[in-house]
Amino acid sequence: MQFPTAGVYTLTFNSDDGFQTTAGLSGDVFLPPQVAGVFNGGRGAADTIFQIAVQEAGVYPLRTVWGEG
């Protein structure tokens, strides 16, 4: 995801079951991905709002996985 400036960003993920968003490069054993947002459970479609702090403008790798049921 590209962030045009440094600062705190609010992200929203809509899901009807669990999800997890991580930031960083998977496979980097020295600096593993950090969990940015997560919901673990079942529910009707709803938003999960979370914030991330960006140290400097740029493109950052984010990964989201979600489950069904």
C-alpha positions as CSV (number, residue, x, y, z in Angstrom):
1,M,0.0,0.0,0.0
2,Q,1.3,3.4,-0.8
3,F,1.3,6.1,1.9
4,P,1.9,9.6,0.6
5,T,3.1,11.1,3.9
6,A,4.3,9.9,7.3
7,G,1.7,9.7,10.1
8,V,-1.1,7.6,11.5
9,Y,-3.6,6.1,9.1
10,T,-6.9,4.5,9.9
11,L,-7.8,1.4,7.9
12,T,-11.1,-0.4,7.8
13,F,-11.7,-4.1,6.9
14,N,-15.2,-5.4,6.4
15,S,-15.7,-9.1,6.9
16,D,-18.3,-11.6,8.1
17,D,-15.8,-13.9,9.7
18,G,-12.2,-13.7,10.9
19,F,-9.3,-11.9,9.2
20,Q,-5.8,-10.8,9.9
21,T,-3.8,-8.0,8.3
22,T,0.0,-8.0,8.7
23,A,2.7,-5.5,7.6
24,G,6.2,-6.4,6.6
25,L,7.9,-9.1,4.5
26,S,6.9,-12.7,5.1
27,G,9.9,-14.9,5.2
28,D,12.2,-12.3,6.8
29,V,13.4,-14.3,9.9
30,F,15.0,-11.2,11.4
31,L,12.0,-8.9,11.3
32,P,8.8,-11.0,11.0
33,P,5.5,-9.3,9.9
34,Q,3.7,-7.3,12.5
35,V,-0.1,-7.7,13.1
36,A,-1.9,-4.5,12.1
37,G,-5.5,-5.6,12.4
38,V,-7.3,-8.8,13.4
39,F,-10.7,-10.2,14.1
40,N,-11.0,-13.8,15.3
41,G,-14.5,-15.2,15.3
42,G,-17.8,-15.4,13.4
43,R,-20.2,-12.5,12.9
44,G,-22.5,-10.8,10.4
45,A,-20.7,-8.4,8.0
46,A,-19.2,-5.7,10.0
47,D,-16.2,-3.3,10.0
48,T,-13.0,-3.7,12.0
49,I,-11.2,-0.3,12.3
50,F,-7.5,-0.2,13.1
51,Q,-4.7,2.3,12.9
52,I,-1.1,2.0,11.7
53,A,1.8,4.4,12.1
54,V,3.9,5.1,9.0
55,Q,7.4,6.4,9.7
56,E,8.0,7.8,6.3
57,A,6.2,8.1,3.0
58,G,6.5,5.1,0.6
59,V,5.1,1.8,-0.5
60,Y,4.7,-0.9,2.3
61,P,3.8,-4.5,1.9
62,L,0.5,-5.4,3.6
63,R,-1.1,-8.9,3.6
64,T,-4.6,-9.8,4.5
65,V,-6.0,-13.3,5.0
66,W,-9.6,-14.0,5.9
67,G,-11.6,-17.1,6.7
68,E,-15.0,-18.3,6.0
69,G,-16.8,-20.0,8.8
